[in-house]
Amino acid sequence: NLDAIARNLGYRNFSELETAYMQPIPDELQSCLGTWLCYVRRSTQKAVVLVSPVLIEQNERKVTFTLKGPNRTYNGTSQYHNGCLFCSFHSEDGKQFQHVYKIGSCINAQVLQGVFAGVSSAFDPIAGRVVLVRASRPAAELQNQQLYLQTLSEGNHTMPEGIDHYFQDYSSNNLMINPTVTFTEDDLF
């Protein structure tokens, strides 16, 4: 059975396997391979930017992401559609989130702007802006960081120029739902 062979190779069925071999990885996505730093503002009013190393690799005919968080490692495969890079991240304990980055037709981008969607530590849906910056060092040499924007404005910073300004305003970077108590229209007010 060809579907069983395809599943053993990591595909859902033979049709998916055939499509993967017939369609090469787009140049825009191929040019994203390498080590990056992921910047995202914590979903709190306190201005803290979380920094995590990301490795984008080609494994067989798929482009995979590995994001090393402080407590978990997230893995995912990516796709390129309509000028955007889509990635769904999953950890071994079931936590997951999605990123979408604008690439357009750019080859060898140094900074990618995107959005994330996921679930907070309190199990609330959250979303916001995220930035990938190409790193010059291997992922194994990079550390997770928590950067406080107030400290950065005083000149003590290690983040690329513009990141502090980009993430300064909470309402421009983070979305959360209203507290949900009744699961009726009352929760919308």
N, C-alpha and C positions, 0 to 999 in steps of 0.2 A: 504494500500500500504506500503510494507516494506521499500521502499526507503524514503518515507515521514517520517516514524518513525526514520530512521537512520539520516536524515537531522536534525530533532529536537534534536538529541543527539550529533550533531556536526560533523557528518560524511557526505561525499558527497553522498553515496548511501549504500544500504544494504551490498554489497560485501565488502566495506571498513570497515564497522562495524564488519562484521564477521571475517575479517582478523585480526583486532585489538584484538579481543577476543581470536582468535586461536593462535596468536603469542605473547608470553610474551616479556616484555621489556628486552633486553639483559643485562647481568650482568655488562658489561663495561659501558653502559649508566646509569644503575641503580646506579652505584658507583659514578657518577658525581653529584648526587643530593646534594644540599646544597648551601651555600653562597660562592661567588667568587668575586674577583676584576678583572675587564677587563682593560687591558693596551693596548693602541694604540697610535702610534705617529701621531700627527696632520699632515695633508697633506700640510705642509709649510716647507721652508728651516730652519726656526727657530725651534730649537730642543725642542719641547714641547710634553710631554706625557700626554694623557688624561686618567683619571682613573674613572671608573664607577662601582658601585655595580651591581652584577648580582645574581639573585636567580633562581636556577634550581630546579623544583619541579615535582612531579608526580601528575597529575590530571586525575583521572580515569585511562585509559590505555595509556595515552600520557605523554611524558616528555616535560614540558614547560619551557621557558626561560622568565625572566623579567629583562630587562636592564634599569636601572634608569639613564637617561642622565640629564644634567643640566636643559634642557628645555622641554624634552619629556620623556615619558616612552614607551619603545618598548617591545612588547610581541611577542612570537613565539613558535612554536612547533619544536621539534628536532627529528632527525632520526639518526640511527647508520647504516652505510654501509661501507663495505670494510675497517674496522679499523678506520673510521673517523666519527666524530660527525658533522652533518649538521644542521644548524639552519637558518631560515629566519625570520628576525625581522620586525615588522610593528608597526607604531605609529598610534594614532587615526586620525592624520591629513594627513595620506597617505605616510609619509616618510618611506622608507624601505631600508634594507641592508641585506647581507648574511654573515655568518661566517661558516668556515669549520675548525675543529680541529682534529689533529692526536691523536688517543687514542690507536690504535693497540689492543692488548689484555690485556692492563693494567687495573687493578682493584685498585680503590682508588688513582688515580693520584693527585698530589699536584699542578702541573703546566701543562697546556695544551698550546701547540703552534699551531697557526692557521693562516688563512688568512681571510681578509674581502673583500667584494666588495660592492659598493654602489654608491651614487651620492653625490657630494660635496654640500655645501651651495650655490655655484654658478652654480649648476645643471650640473656639469661635472662628467663623470664616473671616479671613483677612486678605487684603491685597495691597499692592503698592508698587513703587518703582524700584528697579534694581539695575545695577551697572556692572558690566564686566570690563576689566582693564587688563590688557595683555601683560604678563609678568616676564621679567628677564631671567628669573631664576627657576630651577626645577621645582615642581609642586612639593616634593619631599622636604625642601628647605624652607617652605613657607609656613607660617603659623596663623592660627585664628587670632583675631584681635577684636577688641571693643574700643572704638575711638569716640571720645566725648567731644562733641563739636565745640563746646565752650573752651576746652583746652586747645583745640585746633586754632580757634580765632586768636589765641594769645601767642601763636607762632610755634607751638610745640606739636608739629604734625609730621606724619610719615605717609600721608595719602596724597595721591596726585592732585595737582592744582584743579580747582573747580568742584571737586567732590564735596567739600564742606559747604559750599554755596548751594549745590544741587540738592542736598539733603537737609538744608537748614529748616525749612518750613514743614511742620508736621502735616498740615492739611493738604499740601501738594504731594506728599509721599505715601501716606497711609490711609487705607479705607477699612472700616469695620462696620458691622451691622449694629443696630441699636440693641440694647439688652433685650433678650427674649425671655419673657416670663409666661405670657398667656398663649402664645402662638396664635393670636388673633390680630385684627387690625389695630388693637390698642397698643401693641408693641411698636407700631410705626410712629407714634407721637412721642 
